[in-house]
């Protein structure tokens, strides 16, 4: 692991790598115990999957230049396939190169004992060299070092609108300290962080009278999210079945510039 992480664009504390990872060619496996990816914790699952996907994609790239490589997430799709909640799971990520500049990671999460498939995921990446990254994001360059990590996320709140099946989530600006490790000298808000803000407010919207779980999730990033600005997420929701809710969330800033879309379904538990 130590031979790979220095050459990834992302670094600690953002990148999330379990200690007991095993490589087999460009496939990586790890075991985690006492896991909880329910509700707001679902964002931690997304962060873990992107970290493992980046590692296995780097192995598939077989790069020997020892230069930093940036894997920019384009989209992610996750499906929950089982309602079992084992104490220990195995996560396996296998990556393929679709071209010199695009890659894909397939990830499966299984019960460590029964081997039942619990989740499946696909992650699509853009593969960017350091020179290209610095050119693309030169407007986000910062020479001020980020000295400490702030684990707190900015405050978000729901703004009710008069439109049916619709509300807006306003998220206060992120700081570089909150995004520490997500691209050196270019403080960019991880898409998973705005996703966590969206999920937090969505579960607040649903209330505490019932318990819920995320059935499926899709995320599509269109632009890098800068620090220091307010984000507005337009949320469109619909009840499909008695216990199934659909949410489509479009992220933009106060000027209307788009940054991505998150789509997920939530099922209520009896």
N, C-alpha and C positions, 0 to 999 in steps of 0.2 A: 504494500500500500504506500509505504514511504517513498517508493520509487516512482509513483505516479502523481500523487497529490501536488508536488511542487510544479508540475507541468500543466496543471489545470488552471483555467482562469479564475475559478472560485477557490476560496481558501477558508480555513477555520476563522471564526466560529460558524460561518454559514453552512459549509458543507457538512453533511451528517453521515458518518461512516461507522457502522458497528465494528467492534474490535475483532470479532472472530470470522472474518471474511476469507473465503477460499476461492482461488482462481483456477479455472480449467479452461485453458486457451483464452477466448474472449468471453467466457461465461463466468459470472461471479455468484457465489452462494453465501448466505449468512443465516444464522439462526438467532431469533430474538424471543425473549420470554416476557411474560407479564405485560403484554402489549395492549394498547387501547387506542383505536383509531376512530372512536365514535364521535359524532357531532363535531364540535370545534376542534377536536384532536385530529380530525381527518386531514387537516393541513399538514400535520407532522408526517402522515403517510405520504403525501405528495412530495414533501421535501426529501424524505428518505428514498423514494423511488427515483427522483431526479439525480440524487447523489450516486446511487448504485448504477443508474443508467449511464452517467458520465464516466464512471470507472470502467465499465465493460466496453463502452464505446471507444475509450482511449486504447484499450487493449486490441480492439478490432482494427483500429487505425494503424497500429504497429509503427508509430512514428519514432524515429531514432534521432531527430534533430535536437532534442532536449530544449526546444523552444516551447513557450506556453501556447496551449491550444484552448480556444474558447468554444464551449458547447452552449449554444443559445437555444433554449426550449421553444419550439414552435407550437406544439400542441401535445395534449395528454388526454388519454381516455382510460377510465377505470371502471370495471364492472364488479359488483359483488355477486358471487356465485353460490355462497352458502351462508347460512345463519348460525352455524356452529361457532363457538368462541373458545378454541383450545388455548391452553396456557402457553404453548410454544409453537412457533411457526417457522418454516423455512422459506426464505425469499431468494428466488433465482432470477438473475438478469442476464439476458443474452442479446448482444448487439450485432447489427449488420450495417455495412456501408452501402447506401443507395447510390452515392456518387462521391466525388472528392470533397464535396461541400455539404452533404446531407447524410444523416444517419438515423437509425431507428433502434430502439431498445424494446424488447419484449420481456415482460416481468410477470412471474407467477408467484403467488403466495399460497403455500400449502400447510395443512395440519402436519406438524412434525411426526405424528405417530400414525394416523390413518392415511396420510398423504392425499387427503381430499383437497381439491382445489377450492380455495376460499375467495381469492381475488385474481383477476387478470388485468394487465395494463399494457398499453402501448404508448411510447414516448417518441416524438419526432424532434430532431435537433438540426440546427444549422451549425456547421463546423467552420469556425473562423480563425484565421491566423492572428497573431498578435498585431502585426502591422495593419491588417484590415480592420481589426477591432478598434484600434486607436484612431484610425481614419474615420470610421463610421460614427464613433461616439466622442469625437474631439470636443464637441460642445459641452460634454459632461465631465471633462477632465478637471480634477481638483488636485492642487499641490499641497493642500492642508492634510496632514496625516490624521487618520481616525485612531485616536489613542485608546478608547475603551469601547466595550460593547454594551449597548443598552438593549436588554431583552424585552422591554415593554414595547407594545405596538401603539400607534397613535389612537386617539379616541375616534370612534365612529358613532353616528346616530342616524336613525331613520327619519326621513322627512316624508310625511304622508302627502299624497297628491289627490286630486279629485278624479283622477282616471281610475276606472275599475281595474282590479287585478294588477295594480302597479304601486310601487313606492320607490323612493330614492334613498340611497345610503351616502351620506357625506362623511368622508374620511379626512381627518386632519393631516397636515404634511408629515411625511417620514423624515427622519434625520439621517445623516451619514452613519452615525453611531448605531442606529437600529439596523442598518444594512451592512455592517462591517463584515468583510469576507466575500461580499458579493461584487467581485471585480475590483482589483487593486487600482487605486487612483481614479476610479470612475464609479462613484457611488450611485448605484442603480437599485431601485426597489425590487426585490424578488417578487415575481408574480404570485408566488405562494403566500406572501405576506398580505397582499391585498385580498387574496382569496380567503385567508383566515378572517380578515375583517368582515368580508361579505358573509361568511358562514356564521360568525358570531351574531351578527344582526339578524340574519335569517332565522336562527333558532330563537332569538329574542322575539321576533315577529310571531313565530308559531306558538310561543308560550310554554309554560312548564306543566300544564295539566296532563299532557301525554308525553311519552318518550318516543324518540324518532331515530331513524338510521338512514344514512345515505345509500341509495341503491345503485346509482350510476353517476359518473362525473366526467365532464369534458371541459377542457380549457384551451383557449386559442389566444396566444399573445401576438399582437400586431406591431407594437412599438415599445421601446424601453421606457420604463416608468421612472421619471426623475424624482429626486428628493426635493423637498421644499415647496411642494404645491398641493393644493386640495384636490382630492379625487371625488368625483360624483359617479355613483354606480346606479344606473337605471335598472330596476328589477321588475320583470314581468312574471307573474305567477298564475298558475291554473291548477285546479283540482281535477285530476284525471279520473281517479276512482275514489271510493270512500276513504281509503287510507293512503293514497298516492298523490304527491304534490310535485309539480314541475316548476322550475325556476330558471329563467334566462336573465343573466346579469351582464350589462354592457358598461364597461369601465371607460370613463373619459375624464378630462379636467374641466375647469370652469369655462374654458374657451371652446369646449366641444371637441377637442382633439382626442381621437380614440386610442385606446391602449390594449384592448382585448375583450374577450367574451368568455364567460363562465356559464355552463349549463349543467344542471344537476337535478336529479329526482330524489325525493325524500319520502320514505314510507313510515307511517305511524305504527307503533307497536301496540298490541292489545294490553 
